[in-house]
Amino acid sequence: MITITPQAAEQIRKSAQQQADPKEVHLRLAARLDDKGAIAYGMGFDDKADGDAQVVTNDITILIASGSVELLTGATLDYVEINPGEPRFIFINPNDPSHKPPKPAD
């Protein structure tokens, strides 16, 4: 469904350690189409709710509400430094109209 890179998983685990009970922490991911048709993302720690999809990747339990599953299927969450000294989470998502797939090698 969705993949988390090792770099993102490491950062999520670091953030989870700051929660009250890090063993019971789940990462909730959300996605919706904005007014321009691009996908807007949200993430945070949360408890499981009825109807959530649950996925475990890189030892991180991810919760996704049913309305976000289709938009997040096939996506990857990564943690990268786009500009020096400015690391951040990014979504690489083939479902996003602004996603540009890599060009095939000649």
N, C-alpha and C positions, 0 to 999 in steps of 0.2 A: 504494500500500500504506500508507505512513505519510508524513506531511509534517512538515518542520521549519520553523518560522517563521524569518524573517531574524534576529530577536533571539536565538533559541536557537542558530542557526548561528554567529553572531558569538561567543557565549560558549563554544561548543564549540571553535571555532578557537583562542580564547585559551587554553583549557585544553590543547589539543593541542600548543601551542607549548612546553609544559613537558615533553613526552614526549621520549624519546631521539631518535627520528627522526620529526618531525611529518608528513612526507610519507607515511609508511607507517602512520599511525594510522587505525584504523577505530573507529567508535562502535558498541558492541554494546548493543542494547536487548532486554530480556526482560520477559515478562509471564506471570503465572499467577493462577489463581483462588485466593483465600484461603479460610479456613474459613467465612466469612460470605457468600461468593459475590461479593465485590468483587474487582477486579483489583489485584494488587500489581505494582509495576514495579521494574525494576532497569536500570542503565545504567553503562557504563564503557568504557574503551578496551581493545581486544583484537585478536587476530589472527584471520583467517578460518579456520573449521573446515569439514570436509566436511559437506555438507548444509545449510549456512547459506544463507538468502536474503540477497541483497545488493541494496540500493537506494541510489541517489544522489539527494539532494534538497538544494538550496541548497549544492552543492559539498561536501556531507558524505556520506561513504560509511557506510552503516548496515548492520550485520550483525544478522540475526535468526535464532535457532535455529528449526528447523521447528515445534517445540512452541509457539512464541509467535506465529507468523505470523497465525493466525486471530484471536487476541485483539488484535493490533495493527493489523489491516487497517482503514483508514479513520480511524486516530487522528492527532492532531497533537501534536507536542512543542513547547512554547512556553517562553519565559523571561520571567517577569513579576515585578513587585514588588507582591505582595498587600498587605503591610504596609510602610509607609515604612521604607526602609533594609534590607529583607529580601527581596532578589530570590531566585527559585528556579525550577527547572524544574517544569513541570506537564504532565500528559498530559490532553488533551481527547479522550475516546474514546467514541464512540457504542455500543461493545460493552460498556461498563462499566455494570452495573445502577444505579450511583449517578449516572451521567451524566444531566443534565437538559438536553434540547435547548431551544434558544431558542423562545419562543412566536412564532407567525406574527403579522405586523403585520395590523391590521384594515383 
